[in-house]
């Protein structure tokens, strides 16, 4: 791929704007030598304004999404893309969230521009558990764990019962819930079905990958070892 197209696809600007960057001498190699649009240079050797290029296509990252942010490129208000380098929302292929967390849910969000990886993660065949910690409006009654584990709980507007889920009680109004499927607003709807209400919700793990040392609003690129960890728990 030509350098102009490659750099434009990473979100640095339109092809015309990137051509202008070449003319201005802003694109160099690792030694500071000015590059030209028809040069053949490896990705890792390219610098823009002295800084290494963003990761090439195939990027995967994990983000600690705070509450108040939406997993969208078009909604009004704060978006998860606001927490990333501005160029990331203009990448081609597009950087997409792997599933969603609603505006009022915080925690682990995966994002990638690798379509095959995205489908591998969301596929039921991957068997990637999702673990949430929920704060409830009312004290637990005591029978919720049995209901969630039964495999018979039917959510409003659904015609198929939920798969069994594991509930761990952390306090009178705090629980850890492990899901083996992903339905729309599933955790909130599960507690609504047993007469309670989720006041705060955080996703703390997907497969074998957890938030680690990330703080709200922080992100980091996933390496091959992270993906092995992600899928390892299901293998």
LOMARBA-38940 format. One line per field, with one value per residue (C-alpha): residue number from 0; residue in three letters; y negated, z, x negated. Coordinates in Angstrom, 1 decimal, always signed. Example, Ala and Ser with C-alpha at 12.3 -4.5 7.8 and 13.67 -1.06 7.14 Angstrom:
n 0,1
res Ala,Ser
v +4.5,+1.1
w +7.8,+7.1
u -12.3,-13.7
END
This chain:
n 0,1,2,3,4,5,6,7,8,9,10,11,12,13,14,15,16,17,18,19,20,21,22,23,24,25,26,27,28,29,30,31,32,33,34,35,36,37,38,39,40,41,42,43,44,45,46,47,48,49,50,51,52,53,54,55,56,57,58,59,60,61,62,63,64,65,66,67,68,69,70,71,72,73,74,75,76,77,78,79,80,81,82,83,84,85,86,87,88,89,90,91,92,93,94,95,96,97,98,99,100,101,102,103,104,105,106,107,108,109,110,111,112,113,114,115,116,117,118,119,120,121,122,123,124,125,126,127,128,129,130,131,132,133,134,135,136,137,138,139,140,141,142,143,144,145,146,147,148,149,150,151,152,153,154,155,156,157,158,159,160,161,162,163,164,165,166,167,168,169,170,171,172,173,174,175,176,177,178,179,180,181,182,183,184,185,186,187,188,189,190,191,192,193,194,195,196,197,198,199,200,201,202,203,204,205,206,207,208,209,210,211,212,213,214,215,216,217,218,219,220,221,222,223,224,225,226,227,228,229,230,231,232,233,234
res Unk,Unk,Unk,Unk,Unk,Unk,Unk,Unk,Unk,Unk,Unk,Unk,Unk,Unk,Unk,Unk,Unk,Unk,Unk,Unk,Unk,Unk,Unk,Unk,Unk,Unk,Unk,Unk,Unk,Unk,Unk,Unk,Unk,Unk,Unk,Unk,Unk,Unk,Unk,Unk,Unk,Unk,Unk,Unk,Unk,Unk,Unk,Unk,Unk,Unk,Unk,Unk,Unk,Unk,Unk,Unk,Unk,Unk,Unk,Unk,Unk,Unk,Unk,Unk,Unk,Unk,Unk,Unk,Unk,Unk,Unk,Unk,Unk,Unk,Unk,Unk,Unk,Unk,Unk,Unk,Unk,Unk,Unk,Unk,Unk,Unk,Unk,Unk,Unk,Unk,Unk,Unk,Unk,Unk,Unk,Unk,Unk,Unk,Unk,Unk,Unk,Unk,Unk,Unk,Unk,Unk,Unk,Unk,Unk,Unk,Unk,Unk,Unk,Unk,Unk,Unk,Unk,Unk,Unk,Unk,Unk,Unk,Unk,Unk,Unk,Unk,Unk,Unk,Unk,Unk,Unk,Unk,Unk,Unk,Unk,Unk,Unk,Unk,Unk,Unk,Unk,Unk,Unk,Unk,Unk,Unk,Unk,Unk,Unk,Unk,Unk,Unk,Unk,Unk,Unk,Unk,Unk,Unk,Unk,Unk,Unk,Unk,Unk,Unk,Unk,Unk,Unk,Unk,Unk,Unk,Unk,Unk,Unk,Unk,Unk,Unk,Unk,Unk,Unk,Unk,Unk,Unk,Unk,Unk,Unk,Unk,Unk,Unk,Unk,Unk,Unk,Unk,Unk,Unk,Unk,Unk,Unk,Unk,Unk,Unk,Unk,Unk,Unk,Unk,Unk,Unk,Unk,Unk,Unk,Unk,Unk,Unk,Unk,Unk,Unk,Unk,Unk,Unk,Unk,Unk,Unk,Unk,Unk,Unk,Unk,Unk,Unk,Unk,Unk,Unk,Unk,Unk,Unk,Unk,Unk
v +0.0,-3.5,-5.6,-8.3,-5.9,-4.0,-7.1,-8.5,-5.2,-5.6,-8.8,-11.4,-13.2,-12.9,-11.8,-15.4,-16.5,-13.7,-14.6,-18.1,-16.6,-15.0,-18.3,-20.0,-17.5,-16.3,-12.6,-11.2,-7.9,-6.9,-8.8,-12.0,-11.7,-13.2,-10.6,-11.0,-9.6,-7.0,-5.7,-2.1,-2.1,+0.3,-1.0,-0.9,-3.1,-6.0,-9.1,-11.9,-15.1,-13.0,-10.6,-6.9,-6.1,-4.8,-1.0,+0.5,+2.2,+5.1,+2.8,+4.2,+2.4,+2.5,-0.6,-1.2,-2.9,-5.3,-5.9,-8.7,-7.6,-6.0,-3.3,-5.1,-7.4,-9.4,-9.8,-13.2,-13.7,-12.0,-9.1,-6.4,-7.8,-11.0,-8.9,-7.8,-9.7,-11.8,-10.1,-6.7,-7.5,-8.2,-4.9,-2.7,+0.0,-1.5,-0.9,+0.6,+1.6,+5.3,+5.4,+2.4,+1.1,-1.3,-4.9,-4.1,-1.0,-1.2,+1.2,+3.3,+2.5,+4.2,+2.4,+3.5,+2.7,+6.4,+7.8,+11.4,+10.9,+9.0,+11.9,+14.4,+12.6,+12.2,+15.7,+18.0,+20.6,+18.6,+19.2,+16.0,+15.4,+11.9,+10.9,+7.9,+6.3,+4.8,+2.5,+3.0,+0.7,+3.3,+6.1,+9.5,+11.8,+14.9,+16.9,+14.9,+17.2,+20.2,+18.5,+17.3,+20.7,+22.5,+22.0,+21.2,+17.5,+15.7,+12.0,+9.7,+9.6,+12.7,+16.1,+18.1,+18.7,+17.4,+19.8,+20.5,+17.7,+17.7,+15.2,+14.5,+12.4,+9.7,+7.9,+7.3,+5.2,+6.1,+9.1,+10.5,+12.1,+14.3,+14.5,+17.0,+15.1,+11.5,+10.2,+6.6,+4.9,+8.5,+7.8,+5.0,+7.0,+10.1,+8.1,+6.4,+9.9,+10.8,+7.5,+5.5,+2.6,+2.1,-1.2,-0.8,+1.8,+2.5,+5.2,+6.4,+9.3,+10.8,+14.3,+14.4,+10.7,+8.2,+4.5,+5.0,+1.7,-0.5,-3.4,-4.9,-6.5,-4.7,-2.3,-0.2,+1.8,+5.5,+7.7,+11.3,+12.5,+10.5,+12.2,+15.6,+14.6,+13.5,+16.7,+19.0,+19.3,+20.7,+23.3
w +0.0,-0.8,+2.1,+1.5,+1.6,+4.6,+6.7,+5.7,+6.6,+10.1,+10.5,+10.1,+7.5,+4.0,+1.2,+0.1,+3.7,+4.0,+0.7,+2.1,+5.2,+2.9,+1.1,+4.4,+5.5,+8.5,+7.6,+8.2,+9.0,+12.5,+11.8,+10.9,+7.2,+5.2,+3.4,+0.1,-0.9,-3.2,-0.7,+0.5,+4.3,+7.0,+9.3,+12.4,+10.8,+9.9,+12.0,+11.8,+13.4,+15.1,+16.6,+15.7,+13.7,+15.5,+15.4,+12.0,+11.0,+13.2,+16.3,+19.3,+22.6,+26.0,+27.5,+31.0,+30.1,+32.7,+33.1,+31.0,+27.8,+24.8,+22.5,+19.3,+16.7,+16.1,+19.4,+21.1,+24.3,+25.4,+23.3,+24.1,+21.1,+23.1,+25.5,+22.6,+20.3,+18.0,+14.9,+16.0,+15.1,+11.5,+10.9,+7.9,+8.6,+11.4,+15.0,+16.5,+20.0,+20.5,+21.8,+23.9,+27.4,+27.9,+28.9,+32.6,+32.7,+33.3,+32.9,+30.4,+26.7,+23.9,+20.6,+17.3,+13.6,+12.9,+11.7,+12.0,+15.6,+16.4,+15.1,+16.9,+20.3,+19.9,+18.5,+20.9,+19.9,+21.7,+25.0,+26.6,+30.0,+31.0,+34.6,+36.1,+39.6,+40.3,+43.1,+43.7,+44.9,+47.4,+49.6,+48.0,+48.9,+48.9,+46.0,+43.1,+42.7,+42.3,+39.8,+37.7,+37.7,+36.8,+33.1,+33.1,+33.8,+31.0,+30.5,+29.4,+25.6,+25.2,+24.1,+25.1,+28.7,+29.7,+30.0,+33.6,+35.2,+38.4,+41.1,+43.9,+46.8,+47.9,+50.2,+51.0,+47.8,+45.9,+43.6,+41.1,+38.1,+35.5,+32.1,+29.3,+26.7,+25.8,+25.5,+25.4,+28.9,+30.3,+33.8,+34.4,+33.0,+35.0,+38.3,+37.1,+36.5,+40.2,+41.5,+42.0,+40.3,+39.3,+40.5,+39.3,+37.0,+36.0,+33.7,+35.3,+33.0,+29.5,+29.1,+30.9,+30.5,+33.3,+33.9,+35.5,+36.5,+34.2,+35.8,+34.4,+31.1,+30.5,+27.6,+26.3,+23.2,+23.4,+22.5,+21.4,+25.0,+26.0,+23.3,+24.5,+28.0,+26.6,+24.9,+27.2,+29.8,+27.2,+25.8
u +0.0,-1.3,-2.4,+0.2,+3.1,+1.6,+1.1,+4.5,+6.2,+4.7,+6.8,+4.0,+6.1,+7.4,+5.1,+4.7,+3.8,+1.3,-0.3,-0.7,-2.4,-4.9,-5.6,-6.1,-8.7,-6.6,-6.9,-10.4,-12.1,-13.4,-16.6,-14.8,-15.4,-12.5,-10.4,-8.7,-5.3,-6.7,-9.3,-8.9,-9.3,-8.1,-5.4,-7.5,-10.2,-7.8,-7.5,-4.9,-6.2,-8.8,-6.3,-5.9,-2.8,+0.3,+0.7,+1.3,+4.6,+5.3,+5.4,+7.2,+7.5,+9.1,+10.8,+12.0,+15.3,+16.6,+20.3,+21.7,+20.0,+21.8,+20.4,+21.2,+19.7,+22.8,+24.8,+25.0,+22.9,+19.8,+18.5,+16.0,+13.9,+13.4,+11.2,+8.9,+6.6,+8.7,+7.4,+8.8,+12.3,+11.2,+9.3,+10.1,+11.0,+13.2,+12.3,+15.5,+16.5,+16.9,+20.4,+21.6,+21.9,+24.8,+24.2,+24.8,+22.6,+18.8,+16.0,+14.2,+14.8,+12.9,+12.4,+10.8,+10.6,+10.0,+13.4,+12.3,+11.2,+14.4,+16.6,+14.4,+15.0,+18.7,+19.4,+21.2,+18.6,+15.9,+17.7,+16.3,+17.9,+18.7,+18.5,+20.3,+20.5,+23.9,+25.1,+28.8,+31.6,+32.9,+31.6,+31.4,+34.2,+32.0,+33.5,+31.9,+28.9,+31.2,+33.4,+30.5,+28.8,+32.0,+31.9,+35.6,+35.7,+37.6,+37.1,+39.9,+40.3,+38.1,+39.4,+36.3,+35.2,+31.7,+28.8,+27.8,+25.8,+23.8,+24.5,+22.0,+23.3,+20.8,+23.1,+26.8,+27.1,+23.9,+23.4,+21.0,+22.8,+21.2,+23.1,+22.6,+24.5,+25.1,+28.6,+29.7,+29.4,+29.3,+28.1,+30.6,+33.5,+32.5,+32.8,+36.0,+37.4,+36.9,+38.3,+35.1,+33.3,+29.6,+28.3,+24.7,+23.2,+19.6,+18.2,+15.0,+14.0,+14.4,+13.1,+9.8,+9.1,+9.9,+9.3,+6.0,+4.4,+6.5,+8.3,+11.6,+11.0,+7.7,+6.9,+4.1,+3.3,+3.8,+0.8,+0.8,+0.4,+3.5,+5.5,+4.3,+5.4,+8.8,+9.5,+7.5,+10.3,+12.6,+10.2
END
